[in-house]
Amino acid sequence: MIDLKNIPLFSSLTKEHREELKDTIHIKQYTKKSILFYEGDQSEYLYILLKGSVKLYKTSPKGTQIQINRLSAPSLIGEFACFEKENFPATCEFITDGAVGLLHFDKLYEYLNNATFSLEIIKSLTRKVLLLSSLVHQETILSSEAKVADLLIKKEAVFNRLKNNEIAAILNISPETFSRILTKFKKENIVSIENNKLKILNRDALFYIIDTNKIKECNNCIANFKREIGYEG
């Protein structure tokens, strides 16, 4: 279990304050595939991921999961819902066994006069705004081939750590499409796959795939994406 002093949000607090918070935070254990909260749920707590990994996703009107992010401990979950007092905008599911600390809003607000504490909240929110911006770009602009190329360049290790269906879920494409693209990349000597280990052979080719990507054929891609994830704002 991660100690509070090793979480950036709490590292600037005094030992006394951390001890006080430790007594205030309610820790719950979860098993793999457990749901921490559903899209639309309400809460009076900030969720602090202390152990394990989770995925956050929205469900389209057709029932398709659109994965927004994956988080590993230590991480904050649901800051937006916390400070805006809104319902959770996505569902959070454990992809490993894990543990979460629940910090009540009232106690959280007491520490906002600590500049470093507040800055860590802002930095966490900013990172997630940038992530959403990247997701919108990925879903409205990039072709499936460019999505795979982009992930290969940014996170090559993911391809040797996760199963194909898990990577496909991250990219929001079908496992069949993902396998077809990998096969194509292998035939064109862009990547090699030996003993279930993937290696990039031609990084320039991956950049070319991204650079020459064509906009998907839709009248208003961003509006369609918002409708798909059920965002009405």
C-alpha positions in Angstrom: 0.0 0.0 0.0 1.3 3.5 -0.9 2.0 5.8 2.0 0.3 9.2 1.9 3.7 11.0 2.0 4.5 9.4 -1.4 1.5 10.9 -3.1 2.3 14.4 -4.5 -1.0 15.8 -3.3 -0.2 15.1 0.3 3.6 15.3 0.3 3.7 19.0 1.2 1.5 18.5 4.3 3.0 18.2 7.7 3.4 14.9 9.3 0.7 15.8 11.7 -1.7 16.7 8.9 -1.0 13.4 7.1 -1.6 11.5 10.3 -4.9 13.3 10.7 -5.8 12.5 7.1 -4.8 8.9 7.5 -7.3 8.6 10.3 -10.0 10.3 8.1 -9.5 8.4 4.9 -11.6 5.3 4.6 -9.7 2.5 2.7 -11.6 0.0 0.7 -10.2 -3.1 -1.0 -11.3 -4.1 -4.5 -10.9 -7.2 -6.8 -10.2 -7.2 -10.5 -13.2 -6.1 -12.6 -14.9 -4.5 -9.6 -16.7 -1.2 -10.4 -15.5 1.7 -8.3 -18.4 3.9 -9.6 -20.7 4.1 -12.6 -21.1 7.0 -15.0 -23.8 9.2 -13.5 -23.2 8.2 -9.9 -22.9 10.8 -7.2 -20.4 10.9 -4.4 -19.3 13.0 -1.5 -15.7 11.7 -1.6 -12.5 12.2 -3.5 -11.2 8.8 -4.6 -7.4 8.2 -4.1 -6.1 5.1 -5.9 -3.6 3.6 -3.4 -3.0 0.2 -5.0 -3.6 -1.3 -8.5 -4.8 0.0 -11.8 -8.2 1.1 -13.1 -9.7 2.1 -16.5 -12.2 4.9 -17.0 -14.7 4.6 -19.9 -17.9 6.0 -21.2 -20.6 3.9 -22.8 -22.1 5.0 -26.1 -25.8 4.8 -26.8 -25.0 1.6 -28.8 -23.5 0.0 -25.7 -19.9 0.4 -26.9 -17.2 1.1 -24.3 -15.1 4.2 -25.2 -12.0 4.0 -23.0 -10.9 7.4 -21.8 -7.9 6.6 -19.5 -6.1 4.1 -17.4 -4.7 5.0 -14.1 -2.2 3.3 -11.8 -1.5 4.0 -8.1 -0.9 6.6 -6.8 -3.6 8.6 -8.6 -6.5 10.8 -7.9 -9.9 9.8 -9.4 -12.9 12.0 -9.9 -11.5 15.4 -9.1 -13.9 17.1 -11.5 -17.0 15.6 -9.9 -15.6 16.4 -6.5 -15.1 20.1 -7.0 -18.0 20.8 -9.4 -20.3 18.6 -7.3 -21.4 16.8 -10.5 -22.1 13.2 -11.3 -19.2 11.1 -12.4 -18.8 11.6 -16.2 -17.4 8.0 -16.7 -17.4 4.5 -15.2 -14.3 3.4 -13.3 -13.4 -0.3 -13.3 -10.5 -2.1 -11.7 -8.2 -4.0 -14.2 -6.2 -5.4 -11.3 -6.9 -6.0 -7.6 -6.5 -2.8 -5.7 -7.4 -0.4 -3.0 -8.9 3.1 -2.8 -8.9 5.7 -0.1 -12.1 7.8 0.2 -11.6 11.4 1.4 -14.7 13.3 2.3 -15.2 16.6 0.4 -15.5 18.6 3.7 -12.1 17.4 4.9 -10.5 18.0 1.5 -11.7 21.6 1.4 -10.0 22.3 4.7 -6.6 21.8 3.0 -7.1 24.0 0.0 -5.5 27.0 1.7 -2.2 25.1 1.4 -0.7 26.4 -1.9 1.3 23.2 -2.8 -1.7 21.0 -2.0 -3.9 23.2 -4.3 -1.3 23.2 -7.0 -1.2 19.4 -7.1 -5.0 19.4 -7.6 -4.7 21.9 -10.4 -1.9 19.9 -12.1 -3.9 16.7 -11.9 -6.9 18.4 -13.5 -4.7 19.9 -16.2 -3.2 16.6 -17.1 -6.7 15.1 -17.6 -7.8 18.1 -19.7 -4.8 17.5 -22.0 -5.7 13.8 -22.0 -9.2 14.5 -23.1 -8.0 16.8 -25.8 -5.7 14.0 -27.1 -8.6 11.5 -27.0 -10.8 13.8 -29.0 -8.0 14.2 -31.6 -7.5 10.4 -31.7 -11.2 9.6 -32.1 -12.1 12.3 -34.6 -9.0 12.6 -36.7 -6.7 9.6 -36.6 -7.4 6.5 -38.8 -7.1 3.1 -37.1 -3.7 2.6 -38.6 -2.5 6.0 -37.4 -3.9 5.2 -33.9 -1.8 2.0 -33.7 1.3 3.9 -35.1 0.9 6.7 -32.6 0.7 4.3 -29.7 3.7 2.4 -31.0 5.8 5.5 -31.0 4.6 6.8 -27.6 4.3 3.6 -25.7 6.1 0.7 -27.4 6.4 -1.2 -24.1 2.6 -1.5 -23.9 2.6 -3.9 -26.9 4.7 -6.4 -24.9 2.9 -5.9 -21.6 -0.8 -6.1 -22.5 -2.9 -8.5 -24.5 -4.1 -7.6 -28.0 -7.7 -7.2 -26.9 -6.6 -4.8 -24.1 -4.6 -2.6 -26.5 -7.5 -2.6 -28.9 -9.7 -1.4 -26.1 -7.3 1.4 -25.3 -7.4 2.5 -28.9 -11.2 2.0 -29.1 -10.9 -0.3 -32.1 -12.0 -3.9 -32.5 -9.5 -6.7 -31.7 -9.9 -7.9 -35.3 -9.0 -4.5 -36.7 -6.0 -4.3 -34.4 -4.7 -7.7 -35.4 -5.2 -6.9 -39.1 -3.1 -3.7 -38.7 -0.3 -5.5 -36.9 -0.2 -8.1 -39.6 0.0 -5.4 -42.2 2.8 -3.6 -40.3 4.7 -6.9 -40.0 4.4 -7.7 -43.7 5.7 -4.2 -44.6 8.6 -4.7 -42.2 7.5 -1.8 -40.0 7.5 -4.1 -36.9 8.7 -7.6 -36.1 7.0 -10.0 -33.8 9.0 -12.9 -32.5 8.3 -15.1 -29.5 5.3 -12.7 -28.8 7.7 -9.8 -28.5 7.1 -6.8 -30.7 10.0 -4.6 -32.0 9.8 -1.5 -34.1 11.9 -1.9 -37.3 11.0 1.3 -39.1 10.1 4.2 -36.9 10.1 6.7 -39.9 7.3 4.6 -41.5 5.2 5.0 -38.3 5.7 8.8 -38.4 4.7 8.8 -42.1 1.5 6.9 -41.4 0.6 9.5 -38.8 1.6 12.5 -40.9 -0.3 11.3 -44.0 -3.4 10.4 -42.1 -6.6 11.6 -43.7 -9.6 13.0 -41.7 -12.4 10.6 -41.3 -15.3 11.0 -43.7 -17.9 12.8 -41.5 -19.6 16.1 -41.8 -18.7 17.1 -38.2 -16.3 14.6 -36.5 -16.2 16.3 -33.1 -20.0 16.7 -32.9 -20.3 13.0 -33.8 -17.8 12.0 -31.2 -19.5 14.0 -28.5 -22.8 12.4 -29.4 -21.2 8.9 -29.4 -20.0 9.3 -25.8 -23.2 10.9 -24.7 -21.8 14.4 -24.1 -24.5 17.1 -24.5 -22.4 20.1 -23.4 
